[in-house]
Amino acid sequence: MPHSKISWKSEILSPGFLVLTALLLIDLSFLVYQCATKLSVLVCLLFAFGLVILILHNYRGLGWVLILLLITSSLFVKLHQNKTDFTINDQANIKLYPDQIKVEDNWLSGTGKVAGGHVLVSTNITNKQTEQLKQGHQIVLTNLVGDVSPIIPATNYGQFNLKSYYAGKNIWQQVKLKSCELTINSGGILDYVHYLRYTLQRYFSKMPKILDFFSNELILGENPSQANQQILDNYRNLGVIHILSISGLHVGIYVLVISSICFYFKLTEKETFICCTMILLIGIFLSNGQAGFVRACLNYLLGQLFKFKKLQIRQYDLLGLTCILHLLIQPRLMMGVGAVLSYTLTFGLVATDKMTNIKQSMFLNLLLTPLLLLYFFQFNLLTVIFNLLIVPYFNWIVMPITFINLVIFAILPDISKLFSLILDYGEIIIGKISATKVGLLTFGKINWWQCLVLLVLSLALLLYLNDKTKKHKIIRRLSVSLGIFYVTLFAMIHFPLTGQVSLIDVGQGDSILITTPFPRRVYLIDVGGKLNFSGKKLTPQVNKITIPLLKAQGIGRINGIFVTHQDSDHVGDLGPILEQVQVDKLYMAQGLLNNPSFQKRINGRINENQIIQLLAGKQVIEPQINFQVVYPFEPGPGKNEDSLSLTFNLAGKRWLFTGDLGQAGEAELMTKYQLHADYFKLGHHGSRTASNPDFLQKLHPEKVFISAGRNNRFGHPHPETLATLKKQQIPWASTQDCGMITWTYGKFVKPKFKSFLSVNHQ
């Protein structure tokens, strides 16, 4: 009997079994949670079938283990598949922990627990309720008045998908409360560990800004403020984002410190392991289950257990076992970008552990690049150099200072100021290097199957390079195939055979992207922006919508931006886009440049010789496209009534864009021009003040479009406007329903419309 146990244990630990089984479970998790097309389902099934055959062929006696794991995984998936179906009624309540919410200017937002799961919650709270939250204990919201709705998915190409992100956490609904009552519900172990996390958040917030950022990133696995986003962007632009919380490198620091203390007190190896386990479990909770940290903890704990049992296991099989357990705990694990990058990076480290630092860095980047293109649309050609420079800085300066400061700050806060100066100086240097964009290549977004092909080719190349037989012929073929595939994808993105007119979904605002087929030219009509009724500084939404859209299409330069008028929902994000993207020309109606508010948006961001003022009758003649200005006829201050109006012809179809021009302006257009437009964006977001019935009848468009925010406070589009469209039998589409609306055209394709969201619209 003992011999039998040893036999199957040793067989399970046979090289490759655990890592292949982990790959099978990863593949099945993609099949269950992420496959959205028949092709992706078919590919996942073929991969699963191939892996099962491979495992059964090489490990014949372990079929029962594989079946047991699959059954166990299915049970865990079943336990995690329920979607919360929360409704507001007399009995409904929402439980919140202060460490999982944010309060800014009496506006509460975060994650709350309800019967059956979790929801996103937001509401205004009073000063008294804000003070109650500062006690740090669990709160219960009752007597709820508000609305429950599904979490909105990404509505533009390249935009971060919040719905998918929260689905990975099994959160599907958002609750917006108009009013509620708040009570404290302290007591219990869970409440006090959340209280500990909240106390740390408050403690870190008192530190200098840079130390607050790194303490939160390394200890709590979160970014405390949007103001720190630039630091993350700098690391991402240089290709070293993995050295933050994704990799879980700081777990080694914990283990080293704890082991040193235990050694000083002459504890045994097993006692030291118990101490490490307890601290790491606390660390997992404090990091809010951050994937990289959990992976690193599990990897260490399992490795030590095998060591105590004197069982031999290969490093990649240890990683496979770690992944299997992690997936059992969190079946939706691979829906998170951090988890995918963390496991890929760690696998790469194991596979290249015998290489030199430079060679290892090169092949790690080769392995990570397909994922970076899938998620971030760019990579840095000089990442190898930046890794060699920044990783030592991070390991020997940032992490030691951050962890030492945790203790020093409470005792000698003045020392923290010195620490802050050191880190600020380091981040300034990193920021300046990032700002040069040296080596940064905006490649564009690849799709899932292109990423898969690149990963398979990269992995095959890496495995053959590690093969002692060195099959140079196969290595050359793989290298050439990989290179050709990258070049082909780059050419398809950067030298397109089609152009587009896209109404970007920027909410309550306007932004239209126009591109031509190769040689591609790029133009924007307005850039969107949030209407600001609070008077407080707002985070530019262009960073969440337009910049990712441009990067996803491989666009790093805009040939011209047309500004229709001064309103924030049209030009609010002009400053940020001028700072981040090269813009050749800025076009506007004559007189707008005299507007002090508009001048502030562009001062120091564009040269005078790049600014061109226009009036009706002028033309902007560009390769493949001719913009004709039809309004205004006289200079003005840049109000709705002076909106720059443009028309152009592409592929035999005429477009007309009039900004927020009202009915009086439309009447002028009718008297001065014999206008016809195949496609027309309704003036002023479909307001009753624009798009006069006579004007629409004269235009006689095939289709019209409305750019307006969901549930906007103005009620756009107005019922009167929609009634006019119905009466004149004019089809219409709105970004409210469709998300980004794109019309593509080209010499070799038939022009067609496509909405980013799959909806039926009129």
N, C-alpha and C positions, 0 to 999 in steps of 0.2 A: 504493500500500500504506500509506504513512504516513497519507494522507488517510482511509483506511478505519479505521485504528486510532483516529484522532482522532474519527471519526464515532461509533463505538460507545461510546467512552469518554464522549464528551459526552452521548450518549443515556442511558447509565447514570446520569449525573449530572443528568439532567432532573429538575426539581422534582417530588418525590412518589414516584418509583419506589422508592428505597431504603426509605423509611419504610413504604410499602405492603407491600413484600416482607418487611420486619421484622415487620409485623403478621400477615402470612400465616404466617410461621414460628412466631411466638408462639402463634397459634391452633392450629397443628398440634402444637406441643409440649403444649398443654393436651389435645388430642385423644388423643395417645399416652400421656401420663403421668397425667392427672388426671380424665378423664371416667369417671364411675362409673355413670351412668344412660343409658338410651336417649335421653332428652330432651337431655342434655348433649352426647351424641355427635351427635345430629341438628343441634343449634344450631351446634356447631363445624364440621360439614361444610357447612352452609349459609353460614356466615361465610367459610370457605375458598373455596367455589365463587364467592361474590360478589366476593371479593378477586381471585381469578384472572381473572374476567371483566373486572373494572375495570382490572387491570394490562394484560391483553392488548389491551383496547380503546384505552387511552391510550398504550401503549408497544408498538406492533405489532412493532417490530424487535427487541425484547428477550425474545421468547418463549424463545429458546435459553438466555439467561442465567438466566431463571427456572427452566427445566428443570434446568440444571446445578446451581443452588443447591439445588433440591429433592433431586436425586440425592446431592449432597455431604452434605446434612443427614441423609438417610436412612442413609448410611454411618456418620456420626458417632453417630447414634442406635443403630445396630447395635453399634458398638464399646462403647457405654455401657449396653447392656441386660442384660448378664449379672448374675444375682444370685449372690452368694457362697453356696456350699454347703459350709460348713466343718464338718468332723467331727473329734473328738478321737481320735487314734490314736498309735501309737508314733512315726510320722514327723512328726506335726503340730508346728508351732511358730508363735508369734506375735511379730512384730517391732514394737517400740514406740519412739517418740521421746519423750524426757522433756517436750518442750514441748507434746505432745498428750495428756498425762495429768495427773491430779491425784492427790496423795497426802495423805491426812488421817488421822492416827492409825493409820498403817500400813495404810490401806485404799486400794488403787490402783484408779482408774477412768479410762477414756479410750478412745481409738480405736487399734486395732492393725491391722497389715498381715498378711494371710495369703495363701496361694496363691489367686489369683483375685480378690482384692479386700480389703475392710476389714471389721472387726467391732468391736462394742463389747466391751470386756473389763473385768472387775472381779475383784479377788482380795485376800486378806490377804497382806501381805508382812512379812518379818522386819525388824528394825532394820538388820541387815547389808545386806539388799537395798535398803532405803531409802537407805542411804549410797551404794550403788552407783549409784542413779538420779541422785544429786546430781553425778555426774561429767558429766552432760549429753549423753552419747553414746547412740547406738542400743543398745537392749537386746533380747535374744532370750529369750523364754520357752519352755522345753522341758519334757519329762516332765510333760505337762499332765494334771491330774486335775480333772474338773468337768463342767459341763453346758452344752450349746448349745441355745438356743431362739430363736424369732423375736422381734423387738422388738414389744412389746405396743402396740396402737393406743390412742387415746383411748377411754375406757369410759364417759364421761359427756358429755352435751350441753354444748357450750361449752368443753370441756377442750382444752388444747393437745395436738395429735396428734404424739407423738414418732415414731411409725412413719412418718408422712408426711414429717416433718422429715428423718429420716435416710434415707428413700427418695430424697429430693432429693440426698443425698450418695452414693447407691448403696450404702447400708449397710442390711442386712436382718436381721442376726443379732446376738445378744448372748451372750457367753461368760462364765459365772460359774465361776471356778476355785476349787477347794478347796485345791490345792497346785500348785506349779510350781518349776522351777529357772530361775535368772536369770543370764545371761552378757552381758558387754559386747562390742559389735561395732562398734568405732570405725573411722573411715577413710572416705574418699570424699567427694566434693563435697556430696552430699545430707546426709550426716551432719553436716558442718561448718556448713551453713546452718541446719539444725535446732538445732545447738549455739548458733549466734548468737541464734536466737529464744529458746531456753531461757535464755541468759545475760541477755537483755533482761528476761525474766519475773522472774528473780531480782533484777536491778537495780531494776526498778520496785517489787518487793515491799518493798524497804527504804525506799522513799519514804513520806511521810505518806499516809494512807489516800486522801484525795481526789485527790492527784496520781498515786497508783498507779492509781486508777480511770480517770482521763482519759487517762493514758499508755497503758494497755492498750486502751481504747476506740479511741483515735485512731491508735495505731501498730500494735497487734496485732489489732484488730477483735474483742476479746473482753472479757467481764466477768469479772474475776479472782475475784469472791466473791459469794455470794448476799446478803451483807450490804449490797452496793451496789444491790440490786434496787430499793430505795426511791427512789434517785436517778432511775433509769430510769422508774419509775412516775410520779414527779413531772413529768418532761418529757412523758410520754405523756398525763397528765391535763390538761396545759395545751395539748396539741396541737402540741408543738414537738419531738417525738421525732426528726424528720427531721434536725435539726441535729447529731445525733451521727453515728455511722458510716454511717447509711443513705445520706446524700447525697454523701459523698466530697468535702465542701468543702475538707478539708485538703490535697487534692492540689494545689490552687492555692498553698498555703503552700510545699509542697515546691518547686514550679516557680519560685516567686518567689525563694526563698532560693538555690536552685542557680543560677538565672540571674544573680542579683546577684553571687554569688561568681565565676562565669565572666566576667562583665563586668569585674570588678575585675582579673582576670588576663588580660583582653583576648583572650578566646577568640572565635572566629567564631560566627555563629548556628548553623551546622550542628554545630560542636563542642559548643556549649551543649546542643543538642538530643540529641546522643549521651550527654552526661553526665546529662541529665534522664531519658533512656530507661533508662539503667543503674540509676539510683537508684529510679525508679518500679517497675522489674521486681523489685528487692529489696523495695520496699514492698509489692508484690502478694504476694510470698511471706510477708513478715512479717505481713501482715494476714490470712493464711490464706485468700486468695482471696475476701475479703469483697466481696459483689456491688457495693456502692456505690463502693468504692475501685477495683475493676477497671474498672467502667464509666467513672469519671472519668479513669482513666489511659488507657484505650483512646481515649476521646473527644479527649483532649489530643494523643496521639501521632498519631492519624489526621488531626486538624486541621492539625498541623504538616507532615505529609507532603504534604497537599494544597497547603499554602502554598508549600512548596519546589518542588513541581511546577507551581505557578501555575495550579492547577485550581480553579474556582469550585464550591462546594457549599453548599447551604442548611443551616442549623443543624439543622433537623429531619431532613434526609436524612443528615447526619453522625451524628446520634443513631441513625438507622435502621441505618446501616452498622455502628456500634458494637455495636448489639444483635444484628445478624446474626452478626458474628464471635464475640461473647460466647456466643451459642447454639451455634455450631459447637464452641467449646471446651468448653462445659458445657451439653449438651442439656436437662438437668433444671433449668436456671437458674430458670425461672418457678415452680418448686415452692416456692421460698423467698419468704417474705413480704418480706424486705429487698430482694430484686431487683425485685419487683413495685412496691413503694413507691418505690424509687429511680428506676426508669425512668419511672414515672408523674409523679413530682415534676419530673424533668428535662424531660420533654416539656411539662409545664405551664409551666416557666420559659421555655422556648423560645417557646411559644405566646403568652405574656403579656409578652415582654421590652420591649414598647413602652408598657406600662401604667405608671401611677404605682405607688409602693410599696404603698399601701393597696389600690388596685384589684387589683394583682397578687396580693397576699396573699389577698384575698377569693376570687378565682377559683382560686387554687391549692388553697385549702381546699375549694372546691366540687368540685374534681376528685378530691381525696384522700378526702373524706368517705365515699363508698360503700365504699372499701377498708377504712377504719377501722372501719366498721360490720360488715363481713364478718369482719375479723380480731380486733378489740378490743371491739366492741359499744357503743362510746361515742364521743362527740366533744365538743369544747368550743366553745360558741357565741361565746366571746370570743377564739378562737385568733388572729384578725387582730391584736388588741391585744397579746397575749402574744408573737407573732412580732416585732412592732415593738419590743418591750422587750427580749426575751431574745436574739434573734439578734445584735444589736450587742454585748451583753454576752459572748456566746459567741465571736464573731469577734474582738473587740478585747481581751478579758481572758482568757477560758479558754484559747483556742488559743495565743496568744503566751506566756502563763505556762507552759503545759504543754510547749511546745517549747523554750523558754529553759531550763526546769528540767532537761531531759534532759542538758544540759551542766553547768549550775551545780551540780546535786546532787552530782556526783562531786568538785567542787572546793570549793564553799562550801555544805555541807549546811544551815547555819543559815539561809541565804537561802530555802531550800525551806520552812522553817517559816513564814516571812513569806508566801510564796506560798500555802501551805496555809491560813493564816488568811484571806487574801483570798477564796480559792475556797470555803472552808467558810462564810464569811459570806454569799457569794452564793448558795450552795446552801441555806442556812438560810432565806433570804428566799424563794427559789423553792419550798422545801418548805412554808413557811407559807401561801403563796398557794395552792399545790396542796391543802393540807389544808382550806381553806375550801370547796373544790369549787365555787367561783364559776364559773358558766358551764358546768359539766360536766353533760352530759346523758347519762344511761344510756338509750340508745335501744333496745338489744336487737340480737340477731343477725339479719342478713338472709341469705338464701341466695344461691347463685351467680347465678341468673338475675335476681333482684331487683337485685343489685349491677351486673350487666351492663346492665340497663335504665337505671339511674341514671347509670352511666358514659357510655353512649351519649347520653342526654339532656344531661348536663353538657358533654360534648365538643362536641356540636352547638351548644349555646348559646354556648360559648366561640368556636367557629369563626365563627358568625354575628356575634358582637360584634366580631370582628377584621375582618370583611368591610367594606370601605370603602363599599359601597352601603347598609349599615345597613338591612336589611329588618326594620323595627320590628314589623310584624305577626307575622312568624315568630318573632322574638325573644320577643314577648309570649306567644305560644302555647307556646313551649318552656319559658319561665319558669313559666307556669301549670301545665303538665303536670308539670314537675319538682316543683313545690310540692305539687300534689295527690298525686303518687305518694309523696312523703316522709310527708305527713300520713296517707295511707291505711296505709302500713306501720307507722307509729307507733301508730295506733289499733288495728291488728290485734294488735300485741304487747302494748300496755298496757291494752287493754279487751277481753280475750279472752272468747269465748262458751263456752269450755270450762274445766274445772278439772282437777286432777290429784292423784294420790297417787304419788309417785316414791321408790323406794328407791335412793338415791344410792350409787354404788359408791365407798365411801371405804376399800376394802381391809378389813383386819381391824378392823371397827368398825360403828357404826350412824349413819345420818343419813337421815331421811325428810322429804321436802318435800311439803307439802300446800297447794294453792291452790284457790280457788273461782272460778267464772265471774264476769264483771263484775257488780257492782263487786268487783274481785279482792281477796281477803284471803290472806295468806301466813303459813304456820306451818312450824316445823321441830320434829321430834321427834329430839333429840340432834343433834350437829354433827360427830361423828367426831373423829379424832385418832390419832396414832401411839402405840402402846405403847412406852415408853422403858425398855429394859433396860440401857442404857449409862450412864445418869445424866447424859448430856450434853444440852445444849440442842438441840432439834430444830427444823427449819424447819417452820412450820405448813403442813400439806397443804391446809388450807382455801383458801389462796391459789391453789392449782393446780386445785382441784376445785369447791368450793362457791361461792366468790366469782365465778369465771367463769360457772358455771351460772346464778347469780342475775342477773348482768349480761346474759347471753345472752337471758334471758327478760324483760329490762327491769325487773327487780325491784330497787328501791333501798331498800325498807323491809320489815321483817318485823313482822307484828302480834303474834306470840308464838313463843317458843321453849320447848319442854317438855324438861326435863332428867330423864332416868330415874334416873341414879345417878352416882357419883363417878368411875367408871373412865375412864382416859385415852382409850380407844378410842371413848368415847361423848361426852365433854365436853372432851377435850384441846384442841380448837380453839375453845372458847367465847370465851376472851379476845380472840383476833384478830378473830373475827366481830363481837363487840360493839364493837370499835374501828372497824371499817370499814363497818358497816351499821347504820342506825337500827333499833333493836329497841324495840317498845312495852312488851311484858311478858315477864317471865321466870318460868316456872312450874316448880315442883319439889316433890318429896315433903317433907312436914314433917320437919324434923330435919337435912336435908342442909345447910342454911344454917349449922349449927353446926360443920360439918366444916372445920377450918383449911385443908386442902389446896384445898377447893372455894372457900373465901373468897378465897384468893389469885388465883383465876382471874377473879373478878368485881370485886374491889376497885377503885374508881375508874373503873369502866367502865359502871356502871348504878346508878341511884338506888334507894333502899330502897322508895320507893312504887311502883316498877315490878316488884317481886318479890312473887310470890304463892305461898304454900305450900298444898299440897293433901293430902288424905287420901281414902280410899275413900268414896264416897257423894256427893262434891262434883261440881259440874259447872262447866264453862267454856262459857258460852253466848255464841256469837259469831254475827254475821250469816251465814246459810247453813250453819252447822255448829255442832254441839253436842258438845263433848268430855265424856265421862263417865269419871270416875276410878273404877277398880275395885280398885286396890291402890296402896299398902299400907294396912292397917287401923290401924296404930299408927306413931308417929314412930320414925325410926331414923337411923343414921349415914350412910346413903346407899350401902350395899353392894349386891351383887347381890340379896340376899334382900329388900331394901327397894325394889326397882325400881318406879318410877312406871309404872303400867299404865293404858292409855287405850283406850277404844272409842268409835267414832263411826259415823254412818250417812250415806252419800252416794249419791245416785241409787238408793236402795233396796238398797244393799249395805253390810253391816256389816264394819268393820275392827277388828282387835284388835292392839295393840302392847304387849308386856310387858317390853321391855328385856332384861336378863339374868336374869330371874326363873327360879328353879329349880323342881324338881318339888314341893317342899314348898309353895311359894307357889301353884303351880297347883292343888294339892289344896285349899288354902284357898278359892281362887276357885270350885272346884266345889261346895264346901259352902255358900258364901254366895250364889252367883248361879246362875240358870238361863241360863248363857251360850251364845250361838250366834254364830259369826262366819263370814261368807262367805269372808273373806280374813284370814289370820293370818301374822304374821311370827314364825317359830320363835324361842323364847327362847334366849338365849346362843349365837347364831350356829350353831344346829343341834347344840349339844353334847348328849352323853348325859345330862347333869345336868338338862336341861330337856325340855319337851314330852313329858310322860308319855303313854303309849299311851291310858290311860283318859281323860285330858284331851282329847286329840285326837279321840277317838271321840265325846266329849260335844259338843265344838265342831262337829264334822262340817263342816269347811270345804270350800269348792269348790276352794280352792287355797291353798298355803302358800309362804312365801318365806324365803330364807336370805340373810343379809348376812354375808359372811365373806371374808377375804383369800385371794388365790391363793397356794397353797403355804405356808399359814400354819403356824407351828411347833406349833399345838395340834391339827392334823389335823381342824379343823372343815370341813364338818359330819361328825360321827362316823358310822361305818357302822351303829351300832345305831339311830340316829335315821332314817337313810335306809331301813333295813329295816322300821321301823315304818310309814313312809309308804307303802312298797310293799305291805305287808301289808294296810293299810287302804285301799289304792287312792286315795291322796290325791295329786293332781298337785303338783309343786313346781318352783320356779325359784330359781336362786342368782345373786347378783351376780358370783360367780366366773366363771360361764359367760356370763351375759347382759349384764354391765355394768349400767348404770342400767336399772331396770325401772320403766316408767311405765304407770299406768292413767289414762286420760282419760275424762271424762264431761261431759255438758251436756244442755240441753233439746233441742238440735237434732241431737245426735249419739248414736250407739249406744256405750255404754261398751265400751272395748277395752283390751287390754294390748299393750305394745310394748317389746321389749328393744332397748337401744342397739346392742348387738352382734348381728349376724345369725347366730344359732346355733339349732340344734334342741335344745330342752331338754324334760325330761319334764313 
